[in-house]
Structure formats: C-alpha cells, structure tokens
C-alpha cells in the first residue's frame, strides 16, 4: 500500500522536503522543558549553532515564524547551521503490527505538525517491541551539528541513522564528576555537561566511540552520557526511539524538587538555612558511602569533595 511504499523510500531530507512541502512550521521554537506544558507533549526546536563547535547548554533558538518545512530544509542544506529536533510526548508512539501509531491530542501551538507527518513514514528497527509506548525524536541537520554531551537518564534508546554519518561518544564513568554535570542544586540543566564536549573533559579515558552510517542502529542504555556530531558534509537525518523506565519522571521530580528547595532556602534569611540544607544532603550521601561509626576523617573529606563538586566554580578544558 501507499504507506508501506513510503516507508521503503529513502528517509532523507530531499524526500521529506518534497513530501512535507505543504507543512507549515509553528511560529516559535519550544524547548523540551516547555513541552511539558503543551497539550500534546510535543516539542519542535530549531537551534542555531552559529560558529560554535557545540550547541550551548541553552541553545540559541531560531523561530520558524510559520515558514514551511521545505524552506527550513533548504536553509539547512545551504549551510545555515540550523538544527531541527522535534519529538513526541513520552509514550505517545507505539508499534502496532508493521506500523507506528501516534496517539496524542492536537497541539494548538502546532508543535506536533512535523512529528505527525514523519511518524507514519519513518523506518524503524524490527526489534522495537509491539504495543509498548515510546517517545520518538527526529534530528535534522548538517555537517558539524553537535547537540552537546548529555544524559537522557532513565531511558533506553535506539538511535537510527538515515542520512549522513554521525560520530557518537558514550561515557558512564564511576565518578559522575568526570562528565562535569551542571550541579543539580544550582541549575535546572543537571542532565547536561557543563563542558559540553567530551574533548573538554579532564578525564575521558573510559568512553566508547561509534560511527553511525545510514541503516545503522545504536542502542544507548540507561544513563549513558553521549555526544552526537554529524561528521560528513551535506544533510543528516536520524531518529531516536526512547523508552522511559518507571523511574524517569520520579527522578526528574526529585531533582527539580532539590533545586527548588535549595533556591527557596537561599532566599530565606542569612543563608544559614541553605548551608544547613546542603550539609543535610551530604550527610545522607556520605552515610551510603561509609558505615556509621567508622570515623570522621574520610566522611569529612568525602563531604567536602561533594560540596566542591556541587558548588565550586569549574574549569573548562578547551
């Protein structure tokens, strides 16, 4: 049938621009954080990487202002350094038989227009389970686009490359400080690396490297930090199928609560409460690392190291 014929066509930018030429993009880009407030849970972000080697932790957004998908595709192919990422809500896409089904309320802001157009057309690996909800994210860019080192936390992912070649660097060090995460008590970007790139990390000897070419699929386990960069000229198109565990939302709520508790404590009085709250958190972590009654010296050192990791000004290796 027509749907199967389209799925067997190359899932490449020229093909997509032709099929989606009548699709108008929303007025504004929307971040993943903002997407939690949309009716569909979908987000569409066009980031402008400009002359930077890696997108910033808070990427500069480019508002489509109602331009067509074909117009954006043309800009990307002409070397604009724009990078489109658009995704469904969590669990909104399921494999049913030989097709994917997207079930979600329509988004008044139009954040779902590209997802709705791409989901029925995208090829997917046959290892995707039947009837299990997942989030689908599409990535469309060109040479040099790099979303930066980050973790998707409690989600298992299948990264599928359709066009162009990508380099993927993966890390899961024993010491989380090695990936230089934003401190969760002082930043809501605790799932991103402050260094933004593996090349800027002080310790990076235990990572893995994969090269993805069209037709390749990479499995990314829970929590693995990853940096993905397009390394060939011309357009790049890829898809991520993301399966969140039951701990995903729970963990995000806890981290956001830590951040808010600390922000409120800092705003209260002389700062004494915030200091006490930090030591309270550290005490609980130290208790897990060292049994009670084994002495103060190591606990004090560990507590000091934890506080330094959370609050000290960090150097970035470039």
Backbone as numpy.savetxt, mean C-alpha at the origin, in Angstrom:
# Nx Ny Nz CAx CAy CAz Cx Cy Cz
-17.62 -16.32 -25.04 -18.46 -15.12 -25.04 -17.58 -13.88 -25.04
-18.23 -12.71 -25.06 -17.48 -11.45 -25.18 -16.59 -11.21 -23.98
-17.11 -11.52 -22.77 -16.33 -11.29 -21.56 -15.07 -12.15 -21.56
-15.19 -13.43 -21.95 -14.02 -14.31 -21.98 -13.03 -13.85 -23.04
-13.53 -13.38 -24.20 -12.65 -12.89 -25.26 -11.84 -11.70 -24.78
-12.48 -10.81 -24.02 -11.76 -9.65 -23.50 -10.71 -10.07 -22.49
-11.02 -11.05 -21.65 -10.04 -11.50 -20.66 -8.83 -12.13 -21.32
-9.00 -12.68 -22.53 -7.88 -13.30 -23.23 -7.09 -12.28 -24.03
-7.56 -11.03 -24.11 -6.82 -9.98 -24.79 -5.72 -9.46 -23.87
-4.67 -8.84 -24.45 -3.60 -8.29 -23.61 -4.14 -7.22 -22.66
-3.87 -7.40 -21.38 -4.31 -6.41 -20.38 -3.23 -5.34 -20.31
-3.16 -4.53 -21.37 -2.13 -3.51 -21.52 -2.77 -2.15 -21.70
-1.97 -1.10 -21.53 -2.53 0.24 -21.45 -3.22 0.67 -22.73
-2.67 0.37 -23.89 -3.32 0.76 -25.14 -4.69 0.10 -25.27
-4.74 -1.19 -24.96 -6.01 -1.92 -25.01 -7.02 -1.33 -24.03
-6.57 -1.05 -22.81 -7.47 -0.51 -21.80 -7.93 0.90 -22.15
-7.03 1.72 -22.70 -7.41 3.08 -23.09 -8.47 3.06 -24.16
-8.39 2.09 -25.06 -9.41 1.97 -26.12 -10.74 1.51 -25.54
-10.71 0.53 -24.65 -11.95 0.00 -24.09 -12.59 0.98 -23.10
-11.78 1.78 -22.42 -12.29 2.69 -21.39 -12.27 4.15 -21.85
-12.25 4.39 -23.15 -12.12 5.76 -23.64 -13.29 6.65 -23.25
-14.45 6.04 -22.99 -15.61 6.84 -22.60 -15.70 7.03 -21.09
-14.81 6.40 -20.33 -14.86 6.49 -18.87 -14.25 7.81 -18.42
-15.02 8.60 -17.69 -14.53 9.87 -17.15 -14.09 9.66 -15.71
-12.92 10.17 -15.39 -12.38 10.03 -14.04 -13.02 11.04 -13.11
-12.98 10.80 -11.79 -13.58 11.74 -10.83 -12.83 13.06 -10.80
-13.43 14.04 -10.16 -12.81 15.36 -10.06 -11.52 15.32 -9.26
-11.52 14.56 -8.17 -10.38 14.56 -7.26 -9.82 13.17 -7.02
-8.50 13.13 -6.79 -7.87 11.90 -6.31 -8.24 11.70 -4.84
-8.22 10.45 -4.41 -8.56 10.14 -3.02 -7.57 9.13 -2.48
-7.06 9.37 -1.29 -6.10 8.45 -0.68 -6.83 7.25 -0.08
-6.04 6.22 0.27 -6.62 5.03 0.90 -7.30 5.37 2.21
-6.72 6.30 2.99 -7.32 6.70 4.26 -8.68 7.35 4.02
-8.76 8.22 3.01 -10.03 8.87 2.70 -11.06 7.87 2.21
-10.59 6.80 1.58 -11.49 5.81 1.01 -12.35 5.12 2.04
-11.91 5.11 3.30 -12.72 4.48 4.34 -14.03 5.22 4.55
-14.10 6.45 4.02 -15.32 7.23 4.20 -16.19 7.24 2.95
-15.77 6.57 1.89 -16.57 6.56 0.66 -17.61 5.45 0.73
-18.67 5.62 -0.05 -19.77 4.66 -0.02 -19.33 3.27 -0.47
-18.45 3.20 -1.45 -18.03 1.92 -2.01 -16.78 1.36 -1.36
-16.04 2.20 -0.63 -14.74 1.79 -0.12 -13.65 1.86 -1.16
-14.00 2.27 -2.38 -13.03 2.38 -3.47 -12.23 3.67 -3.35
-11.02 3.64 -3.88 -10.22 4.85 -3.99 -9.60 4.91 -5.38
-9.38 6.12 -5.85 -8.66 6.35 -7.10 -7.68 7.48 -6.84
-6.40 7.16 -6.87 -5.35 8.15 -6.62 -4.45 8.25 -7.84
-4.30 9.46 -8.36 -3.28 9.72 -9.37 -2.19 10.53 -8.68
-1.04 9.91 -8.50 0.08 10.56 -7.82 1.06 11.10 -8.86
1.66 12.24 -8.54 2.65 12.85 -9.42 4.02 12.69 -8.77
4.84 11.79 -9.32 6.16 11.52 -8.74 7.16 12.61 -9.08
6.88 13.37 -10.13 7.76 14.46 -10.51 9.18 13.98 -10.76
10.16 14.69 -10.23 11.57 14.34 -10.43 12.12 13.44 -9.33
11.26 13.05 -8.38 11.72 12.23 -7.25 11.96 10.78 -7.68
12.94 10.15 -7.05 13.23 8.74 -7.34 12.15 7.83 -6.77
11.51 8.26 -5.68 10.47 7.48 -5.00 9.36 8.44 -4.59
8.12 7.98 -4.68 7.01 8.80 -4.20 7.18 9.10 -2.72
6.79 10.28 -2.29 6.86 10.64 -0.89 5.86 9.86 -0.07
6.05 9.85 1.24 5.13 9.15 2.13 3.72 9.73 2.02
3.64 11.03 1.76 2.38 11.69 1.44 2.48 12.17 0.01
2.16 11.30 -0.96 2.42 11.63 -2.36 1.63 12.84 -2.84
2.25 13.60 -3.73 1.56 14.72 -4.36 0.49 14.17 -5.29
-0.74 14.52 -5.03 -1.83 14.01 -5.86 -2.09 14.92 -7.05
-2.56 14.31 -8.11 -2.93 15.03 -9.32 -4.42 14.80 -9.52
-5.21 15.86 -9.47 -6.66 15.72 -9.59 -7.06 15.61 -11.06
-7.77 14.52 -11.44 -8.16 14.33 -12.83 -9.11 15.40 -13.36
-9.94 15.96 -12.46 -10.90 17.01 -12.84 -11.77 16.58 -14.02
-12.17 15.29 -13.99 -13.10 14.80 -14.99 -12.51 14.45 -16.32
-11.18 14.36 -16.43 -10.59 13.96 -17.71 -10.91 12.48 -17.96
-10.76 12.03 -19.17 -11.08 10.64 -19.49 -9.91 9.72 -19.13
-10.22 8.44 -18.98 -9.17 7.46 -18.73 -8.17 7.45 -19.88
-8.68 7.60 -21.11 -7.79 7.61 -22.28 -6.83 8.79 -22.24
-7.31 9.96 -21.78 -6.43 11.14 -21.66 -5.32 10.89 -20.65
-5.67 10.29 -19.51 -4.66 9.99 -18.50 -3.66 8.98 -19.04
-4.15 7.95 -19.74 -3.25 6.95 -20.32 -2.26 7.60 -21.27
-2.71 8.55 -22.05 -1.83 9.26 -22.98 -0.75 10.02 -22.23
-1.13 10.69 -21.14 -0.16 11.44 -20.34 0.91 10.50 -19.77
0.47 9.35 -19.28 1.40 8.39 -18.70 2.38 7.89 -19.76
1.87 7.55 -20.94 2.73 7.04 -22.01 3.71 8.09 -22.51
3.34 9.37 -22.38 4.20 10.45 -22.85 5.23 10.87 -21.82
5.31 10.16 -20.69 6.36 10.42 -19.72 6.05 11.47 -18.68
4.79 11.59 -18.29 4.38 12.63 -17.34 4.80 12.34 -15.90
5.19 11.09 -15.60 5.52 10.64 -14.24 4.29 10.52 -13.35
3.10 10.54 -13.95 1.89 10.28 -13.19 1.76 8.77 -12.96
1.12 8.42 -11.85 1.00 7.02 -11.45 -0.41 6.80 -10.91
-1.19 5.97 -11.57 -2.57 5.70 -11.15 -2.63 4.43 -10.33
-3.23 4.53 -9.16 -3.58 3.34 -8.40 -5.04 3.48 -7.98
-5.81 2.45 -8.24 -7.22 2.46 -7.86 -7.57 1.08 -7.32
-8.40 1.05 -6.29 -8.67 -0.22 -5.62 -10.12 -0.32 -5.18
-10.56 -1.56 -5.03 -11.89 -1.82 -4.49 -11.85 -1.72 -2.98
-13.01 -1.83 -2.35 -13.04 -1.96 -0.91 -12.55 -3.34 -0.49
-12.27 -3.52 0.79 -11.81 -4.82 1.28 -12.91 -5.87 1.10
-12.54 -7.01 0.54 -13.47 -8.12 0.40 -14.57 -7.91 -0.61
-14.47 -6.87 -1.46 -15.56 -6.53 -2.37 -15.56 -7.33 -3.66
-14.48 -8.05 -3.93 -14.37 -8.82 -5.17 -14.24 -10.31 -4.83
-15.00 -11.14 -5.54 -14.94 -12.58 -5.34 -14.79 -13.30 -6.67
-14.07 -14.40 -6.63 -14.04 -15.28 -7.79 -15.24 -16.20 -7.72
-16.01 -16.22 -8.80 -17.15 -17.12 -8.90 -17.07 -17.82 -10.25
-16.68 -19.09 -10.21 -16.46 -19.82 -11.45 -15.25 -19.28 -12.18
-15.45 -18.92 -13.45 -14.34 -18.43 -14.28 -14.30 -16.92 -14.34
-15.04 -16.24 -13.47 -15.11 -14.78 -13.53 -14.96 -14.17 -12.14
-14.66 -12.88 -12.14 -14.63 -12.11 -10.90 -15.88 -11.27 -10.80
-16.44 -11.18 -9.60 -17.62 -10.35 -9.38 -17.30 -9.27 -8.35
-17.72 -8.05 -8.70 -17.49 -6.90 -7.83 -18.83 -6.50 -7.25
-18.95 -6.58 -5.93 -20.20 -6.27 -5.26 -19.99 -5.12 -4.30
-20.56 -3.96 -4.65 -20.38 -2.78 -3.82 -21.39 -1.73 -4.23
-21.74 -0.87 -3.27 -22.63 0.25 -3.58 -21.95 1.21 -4.54
-22.74 1.87 -5.37 -22.19 2.88 -6.27 -21.62 4.04 -5.47
-20.53 4.59 -5.95 -19.86 5.69 -5.26 -20.27 7.01 -5.88
-20.88 7.88 -5.09 -21.35 9.17 -5.60 -20.22 10.04 -6.12
-19.01 9.86 -5.56 -17.87 10.68 -5.97 -17.14 10.10 -7.18
-17.61 8.95 -7.68 -17.01 8.36 -8.87 -15.68 7.67 -8.64
-15.35 7.35 -7.37 -14.07 6.71 -7.09 -14.00 5.26 -7.60
-15.15 4.70 -7.96 -15.20 3.30 -8.37 -15.26 3.09 -9.88
-15.21 4.17 -10.69 -15.48 4.02 -12.12 -14.46 3.13 -12.82
-13.19 3.26 -12.49 -12.17 2.46 -13.17 -12.17 1.03 -12.64
-12.35 0.86 -11.33 -12.42 -0.49 -10.77 -13.55 -1.28 -11.41
-14.72 -0.67 -11.53 -15.86 -1.37 -12.13 -15.59 -1.75 -13.58
-14.84 -0.93 -14.28 -14.54 -1.22 -15.69 -13.45 -2.27 -15.84
-12.52 -2.33 -14.90 -11.38 -3.24 -15.04 -11.60 -4.63 -14.46
-12.36 -4.74 -13.38 -12.53 -6.05 -12.72 -13.04 -7.12 -13.68
-14.06 -6.85 -14.53 -14.53 -7.91 -15.43 -13.52 -8.28 -16.52
-12.53 -7.42 -16.74 -11.58 -7.63 -17.83 -10.24 -8.22 -17.40
-9.91 -8.10 -16.11 -8.55 -8.44 -15.69 -8.33 -9.95 -15.64
-7.24 -10.45 -16.21 -6.88 -11.86 -16.03 -6.47 -12.08 -14.58
-6.78 -13.26 -14.05 -6.41 -13.52 -12.65 -5.85 -14.94 -12.54
-4.95 -15.16 -11.59 -4.35 -16.49 -11.44 -5.39 -17.51 -10.98
-5.28 -18.72 -11.50 -6.26 -19.75 -11.19 -6.17 -20.22 -9.74
-5.11 -19.84 -9.04 -5.01 -20.24 -7.63 -5.87 -19.38 -6.71
-6.51 -18.34 -7.23 -7.42 -17.56 -6.38 -8.56 -18.46 -5.91
-8.88 -18.44 -4.62 -9.94 -19.32 -4.12 -11.33 -18.87 -4.58
-12.22 -19.81 -4.68 -13.60 -19.52 -5.06 -14.37 -18.94 -3.88
-15.14 -17.90 -4.14 -16.09 -17.39 -3.15 -15.48 -16.71 -1.94
-14.22 -16.32 -2.01 -13.56 -15.64 -0.89 -13.33 -14.18 -1.28
-13.85 -13.27 -0.47 -13.72 -11.85 -0.79 -12.30 -11.35 -0.70
-11.93 -10.51 -1.65 -10.60 -9.91 -1.64 -10.69 -8.46 -2.10
-9.62 -7.73 -1.90 -9.50 -6.38 -2.43 -8.63 -6.46 -3.67
-9.05 -5.77 -4.73 -8.28 -5.73 -5.97 -7.76 -4.32 -6.18
-6.45 -4.21 -6.43 -5.83 -2.91 -6.68 -5.14 -2.95 -8.03
-5.33 -1.90 -8.81 -4.69 -1.78 -10.12 -3.63 -0.68 -10.07
-2.51 -0.92 -10.75 -1.37 -0.01 -10.76 -0.99 0.28 -12.21
-1.06 1.53 -12.62 -0.75 1.91 -14.00 0.24 3.07 -13.98
1.41 2.84 -14.52 2.44 3.87 -14.55 3.42 3.63 -15.66
4.66 4.09 -15.46 5.70 3.94 -16.48 7.06 3.84 -15.80
8.12 3.91 -16.59 9.48 3.70 -16.09 9.79 4.61 -14.90
10.35 4.00 -13.86 10.79 4.76 -12.69 9.75 4.97 -11.62
8.48 4.68 -11.91 7.46 4.85 -10.87 7.74 3.89 -9.72
7.70 4.42 -8.50 8.06 3.66 -7.31 7.20 4.16 -6.17
6.35 3.29 -5.62 5.40 3.69 -4.58 6.04 3.75 -3.20
7.27 3.30 -3.07 7.97 3.42 -1.79 7.82 2.19 -0.91
8.77 2.01 0.00 8.81 0.86 0.90 7.69 0.96 1.93
6.89 -0.12 2.03 5.76 -0.13 2.95 5.35 -1.57 3.24
4.45 -1.73 4.17 3.87 -3.03 4.48 2.35 -2.93 4.37
1.74 -3.98 3.84 0.28 -4.06 3.83 -0.23 -4.91 5.00
0.65 -5.15 5.96 0.30 -5.67 7.27 -0.37 -7.04 7.18
-1.57 -7.16 7.73 -2.23 -8.46 7.83 -3.01 -8.79 6.55
-2.29 -8.88 5.44 -2.92 -9.28 4.18 -1.95 -10.14 3.38
-2.48 -11.18 2.76 -1.73 -12.00 1.82 -2.05 -11.48 0.43
-1.02 -11.38 -0.42 -1.22 -10.73 -1.71 -0.64 -11.54 -2.86
-1.30 -11.41 -4.01 -0.78 -11.93 -5.26 -0.60 -10.74 -6.20
0.64 -10.44 -6.53 0.96 -9.33 -7.42 1.15 -9.89 -8.83
0.30 -9.46 -9.75 0.30 -9.98 -11.12 0.78 -8.90 -12.09
1.80 -9.22 -12.86 2.35 -8.26 -13.81 1.77 -8.52 -15.20
1.22 -7.46 -15.82 0.59 -7.59 -17.13 1.42 -6.95 -18.24
2.04 -5.82 -17.95 2.80 -5.09 -18.96 4.00 -4.41 -18.29
5.14 -4.40 -18.98 6.35 -3.82 -18.40 7.01 -4.79 -17.43
8.13 -4.37 -16.87 8.88 -5.19 -15.92 9.07 -4.42 -14.62
8.85 -5.12 -13.51 9.00 -4.49 -12.19 10.03 -5.24 -11.35
10.74 -4.46 -10.56 11.63 -5.01 -9.55 10.91 -4.91 -8.21
10.89 -6.02 -7.47 10.25 -6.04 -6.15 11.29 -6.43 -5.11
11.46 -5.58 -4.12 12.36 -5.85 -3.00 11.52 -6.14 -1.77
11.83 -7.23 -1.06 11.02 -7.68 0.06 11.88 -7.88 1.30
11.36 -7.46 2.46 12.08 -7.60 3.72 11.12 -7.95 4.85
11.58 -8.79 5.76 10.89 -9.02 7.02 11.96 -9.25 8.09
12.69 -8.20 8.48 13.78 -8.36 9.45 13.26 -8.68 10.84
14.10 -9.33 11.65 13.73 -9.61 13.04 13.49 -8.32 13.81
14.27 -7.30 13.52 14.14 -6.00 14.18 13.41 -5.05 13.23
12.20 -4.68 13.59 11.40 -3.79 12.73 12.07 -2.44 12.51
12.96 -2.04 13.42 13.64 -0.76 13.24 14.48 -0.74 11.97
14.86 -1.92 11.47 15.69 -1.99 10.27 14.98 -1.46 9.03
13.64 -1.48 9.02 12.90 -0.93 7.87 12.47 0.51 8.11
12.85 1.06 9.25 12.67 2.48 9.55 11.20 2.93 9.43
10.27 2.25 10.12 8.87 2.66 10.02 8.62 3.99 10.72
7.62 4.71 10.23 7.20 5.90 10.96 6.73 5.47 12.35
7.12 6.17 13.42 6.71 5.79 14.78 5.19 5.90 14.95
4.57 4.83 15.42 3.11 4.81 15.46 2.51 5.74 16.51
3.32 6.23 17.46 2.79 7.17 18.44 2.83 8.61 17.96
3.55 8.87 16.89 3.66 10.25 16.42 3.29 10.44 14.96
2.89 9.37 14.27 2.52 9.50 12.86 1.47 8.47 12.49
0.47 8.86 11.68 -0.51 7.89 11.19 0.02 7.06 10.02
1.26 7.30 9.60 1.84 6.58 8.46 2.73 5.43 8.93
2.33 4.76 10.02 3.17 3.75 10.65 3.37 2.50 9.79
2.66 2.36 8.69 2.82 1.22 7.79 3.79 1.53 6.65
4.40 2.73 6.68 5.36 3.13 5.65 6.74 3.34 6.27
7.76 3.18 5.44 9.13 3.43 5.88 9.46 4.91 5.71
10.08 5.48 6.75 10.53 6.86 6.64 11.62 7.01 5.58
12.42 5.98 5.39 13.51 6.05 4.42 12.99 5.97 2.99
11.78 5.44 2.81 11.08 5.36 1.53 11.66 4.35 0.56
12.93 3.99 0.69 13.56 3.06 -0.26 14.52 2.13 0.47
14.60 0.89 0.00 15.53 -0.07 0.59 16.96 0.43 0.47
17.26 1.14 -0.61 18.62 1.63 -0.83 19.06 2.64 0.23
18.12 3.22 0.96 18.44 4.21 1.98 18.48 3.63 3.40
18.18 2.35 3.52 18.18 1.73 4.85 19.61 1.45 5.31
19.80 1.52 6.61 21.12 1.25 7.18 21.44 -0.24 7.12
20.44 -1.08 7.42 20.62 -2.53 7.40 19.67 -3.11 6.35
20.21 -3.74 5.34 19.37 -4.29 4.27 19.95 -5.58 3.69
20.57 -6.39 4.53 21.25 -7.58 4.04 20.36 -8.83 4.00
19.17 -8.77 4.58 18.35 -9.98 4.68 17.13 -9.93 3.78
17.17 -9.12 2.73 16.02 -8.98 1.86 16.05 -9.94 0.68
14.95 -9.97 -0.05 14.80 -10.77 -1.26 14.52 -9.84 -2.43
14.84 -10.30 -3.63 14.63 -9.51 -4.84 13.95 -10.38 -5.89
12.91 -9.84 -6.51 12.22 -10.54 -7.58 12.05 -9.61 -8.77
12.17 -10.16 -9.97 11.91 -9.41 -11.20 10.64 -9.99 -11.81
9.64 -9.14 -11.99 8.36 -9.58 -12.53 8.21 -9.11 -13.97
7.96 -10.06 -14.86 7.69 -9.77 -16.26 6.24 -10.14 -16.56
5.71 -9.70 -17.71 4.31 -10.00 -18.02 3.99 -11.49 -17.89
2.93 -11.78 -17.16 2.52 -13.15 -16.90 3.01 -13.70 -15.58
3.94 -13.00 -14.92 4.45 -13.47 -13.63 3.50 -13.09 -12.49
3.48 -13.94 -11.46 2.69 -13.70 -10.25 3.61 -13.87 -9.04
3.60 -12.90 -8.15 4.42 -12.96 -6.94 3.51 -13.01 -5.72
3.73 -13.99 -4.86 2.99 -14.08 -3.59 3.75 -13.30 -2.52
3.06 -12.39 -1.83 3.65 -11.61 -0.75 2.93 -11.99 0.55
3.64 -12.63 1.49 2.99 -13.07 2.73 2.63 -11.89 3.65
1.93 -12.23 4.73 1.57 -11.24 5.74 2.79 -10.44 6.19
2.62 -9.15 6.25 3.55 -8.22 6.89 4.82 -7.93 6.11
5.16 -8.70 5.10 6.43 -8.46 4.42 6.46 -7.05 3.84
7.49 -6.30 4.17 7.70 -4.96 3.63 8.19 -5.10 2.19
7.70 -4.22 1.32 8.08 -4.34 -0.09 8.16 -2.98 -0.77
9.05 -2.92 -1.73 9.23 -1.75 -2.57 9.14 -2.22 -4.02
8.28 -1.59 -4.81 8.02 -2.03 -6.18 8.33 -0.89 -7.14
9.19 -1.16 -8.12 9.60 -0.11 -9.06 9.55 -0.65 -10.48
9.00 0.14 -11.41 9.02 -0.20 -12.83 10.41 0.09 -13.39
11.03 -0.92 -14.01 12.42 -0.77 -14.45 12.58 -0.82 -15.96
11.48 -0.89 -16.71 11.57 -0.85 -18.17 10.87 0.39 -18.70
11.28 0.82 -19.88 10.66 1.96 -20.52 9.24 1.60 -20.96
8.42 2.63 -21.10 7.05 2.40 -21.55 6.10 2.14 -20.39
4.87 1.86 -20.75 3.82 1.69 -19.75 4.00 0.43 -18.93
3.47 0.47 -17.72 3.47 -0.69 -16.83 2.07 -0.85 -16.24
1.57 -2.07 -16.27 0.24 -2.37 -15.71 0.36 -3.61 -14.84
-0.14 -3.53 -13.62 -0.15 -4.69 -12.73 -1.39 -4.66 -11.85
-1.68 -5.80 -11.26 -2.85 -5.95 -10.38 -2.43 -6.67 -9.11
-2.98 -6.23 -8.00 -2.78 -6.92 -6.72 -4.11 -7.48 -6.23
-4.12 -8.77 -5.91 -5.28 -9.40 -5.27 -4.91 -9.58 -3.80
-5.61 -8.88 -2.94 -5.22 -8.77 -1.53 -6.28 -9.41 -0.63
-5.86 -10.41 0.15 -6.76 -11.11 1.07 -6.39 -10.72 2.50
-7.26 -9.96 3.15 -7.00 -9.49 4.51 -7.39 -10.55 5.53
-6.55 -10.73 6.53 -6.89 -11.64 7.61 -7.83 -10.94 8.59
-8.37 -11.71 9.53 -9.32 -11.13 10.49 -8.64 -10.12 11.42
-7.31 -10.14 11.47 -6.59 -9.20 12.33 -6.33 -7.85 11.66
-6.63 -7.72 10.38 -6.27 -6.50 9.65 -6.93 -5.26 10.24
-8.24 -5.27 10.33 -8.95 -4.10 10.87 -8.66 -3.92 12.35
-8.56 -5.03 13.07 -8.28 -4.96 14.51 -6.94 -4.26 14.77
-5.92 -4.63 14.01 -4.60 -4.04 14.20 -4.61 -2.55 13.85
-5.27 -2.20 12.73 -5.33 -0.79 12.33 -6.02 0.05 13.39
-7.08 -0.49 13.98 -7.80 0.25 15.02 -6.91 0.45 16.25
-6.15 -0.58 16.61 -5.26 -0.47 17.77 -4.18 0.58 17.52
-3.56 0.55 16.35 -2.50 1.51 16.04 -3.03 2.94 16.01
-4.18 3.11 15.39 -4.78 4.45 15.34 -5.18 4.92 16.73
-5.62 3.97 17.58 -5.97 4.34 18.95 -4.74 4.76 19.74
-3.63 4.03 19.58 -2.37 4.42 20.23 -2.00 5.85 19.84
-2.07 6.11 18.55 -1.70 7.44 18.03 -2.59 8.52 18.64
-3.91 8.25 18.70 -4.84 9.25 19.22 -4.68 9.43 20.73
-4.49 8.32 21.46 -4.27 8.43 22.91 -3.06 9.31 23.20
-1.99 9.08 22.47 -0.76 9.83 22.71 -0.93 11.29 22.33
-1.61 11.55 21.21 -1.85 12.93 20.79 -2.67 13.68 21.83
-3.69 13.01 22.37 -4.52 13.64 23.40 -3.72 13.89 24.68
-2.86 12.93 25.04 -2.05 13.07 26.25 -1.06 14.23 26.12
-0.47 14.39 24.93 0.47 15.49 24.72 -0.21 16.85 24.84
-1.49 16.88 24.48 -2.23 18.15 24.53 -2.75 18.46 25.93
-2.57 17.52 26.85 -3.12 17.67 28.20 -2.03 18.13 29.16
-2.13 19.31 29.67 -1.24 19.78 30.73 0.21 19.96 30.31
1.12 19.58 31.19 2.55 19.87 31.04 3.30 18.85 30.19
2.67 17.78 29.77 3.36 16.73 29.04 3.73 15.56 29.93
3.48 15.70 31.23 3.81 14.62 32.16 2.98 13.37 31.87
1.71 13.56 31.51 0.85 12.42 31.21 1.36 11.67 29.98
1.78 12.40 28.95 2.28 11.74 27.74 3.53 10.92 28.04
4.41 11.47 28.87 5.62 10.75 29.24 5.28 9.47 30.00
4.32 9.57 30.93 3.91 8.39 31.69 3.29 7.35 30.75
2.49 7.81 29.80 1.82 6.90 28.88 2.85 6.14 28.03
3.89 6.83 27.58 4.93 6.18 26.79 5.63 5.10 27.62
5.95 5.43 28.88 6.62 4.44 29.73 5.69 3.27 30.03
4.40 3.52 30.07 3.41 2.46 30.29 3.45 1.46 29.13
3.47 1.99 27.89 3.55 1.11 26.72 4.85 0.32 26.72
5.95 1.01 27.00 7.26 0.37 26.98 7.34 -0.74 28.03
6.77 -0.49 29.21 6.79 -1.48 30.28 6.12 -2.78 29.84
5.01 -2.67 29.13 4.30 -3.87 28.67 5.12 -4.63 27.63
5.80 -3.91 26.75 6.61 -4.56 25.71 7.82 -5.24 26.34
8.46 -4.55 27.27 9.63 -5.12 27.95 9.24 -6.39 28.70
8.04 -6.40 29.29 7.59 -7.57 30.04 7.48 -8.80 29.14
7.18 -8.60 27.86 7.11 -9.72 26.93 8.50 -10.20 26.52
9.47 -9.28 26.53 10.83 -9.61 26.11 11.65 -10.26 27.23
11.35 -9.92 28.47 12.16 -10.39 29.59 11.28 -10.76 30.78
11.40 -11.97 31.32 10.58 -12.38 32.47 10.78 -11.45 33.66
9.72 -11.30 34.44 9.76 -10.42 35.61 10.78 -10.93 36.64
11.52 -9.99 37.25 12.45 -10.34 38.31 13.85 -10.69 37.87
14.18 -10.49 36.58 15.52 -10.85 36.10 16.47 -9.66 36.09
16.05 -8.54 36.67 16.98 -7.42 36.76 16.54 -6.23 35.94
17.05 -5.07 36.34 16.64 -3.81 35.70 17.51 -3.42 34.52
18.76 -3.82 34.51 19.69 -3.23 33.55 19.27 -3.48 32.10
18.97 -4.74 31.77 18.61 -5.04 30.39 17.27 -4.41 30.03
16.32 -4.41 30.98 15.02 -3.79 30.73 15.17 -2.31 30.46
16.01 -1.67 31.26 16.21 -0.24 31.07 16.80 0.05 29.70
17.78 -0.79 29.31 18.38 -0.59 27.99 17.36 -0.81 26.88
16.57 -1.88 27.01 15.57 -2.16 25.99 14.52 -1.07 25.94
14.07 -0.62 27.14 13.09 0.45 27.16 13.62 1.71 26.52
14.88 2.04 26.83 15.48 3.22 26.22 15.59 3.09 24.72
15.95 1.89 24.26 16.06 1.68 22.82 14.70 1.81 22.14
13.66 1.29 22.80 12.32 1.39 22.22 11.87 2.84 22.12
12.11 3.60 23.19 11.74 5.01 23.15 12.52 5.75 22.08
13.80 5.43 21.97 14.60 6.10 20.95 14.08 5.77 19.56
13.68 4.51 19.36 13.16 4.12 18.05 11.86 4.83 17.73
11.07 5.09 18.78 9.77 5.71 18.55 9.85 7.22 18.38
10.77 7.87 19.09 10.70 9.33 19.17 11.94 10.09 18.70
13.06 9.41 18.54 14.27 10.14 18.15 14.17 10.60 16.70
14.88 11.67 16.40 14.98 12.10 15.01 15.83 11.08 14.27
15.35 10.60 13.14 16.06 9.55 12.43 16.91 10.13 11.31
18.05 9.49 11.09 18.87 9.83 9.93 18.37 9.01 8.75
18.44 9.59 7.57 18.06 8.88 6.35 19.32 8.68 5.50
19.61 7.43 5.17 20.80 7.15 4.39 20.45 7.25 2.92
21.14 8.11 2.20 20.84 8.38 0.79 22.05 7.98 -0.07
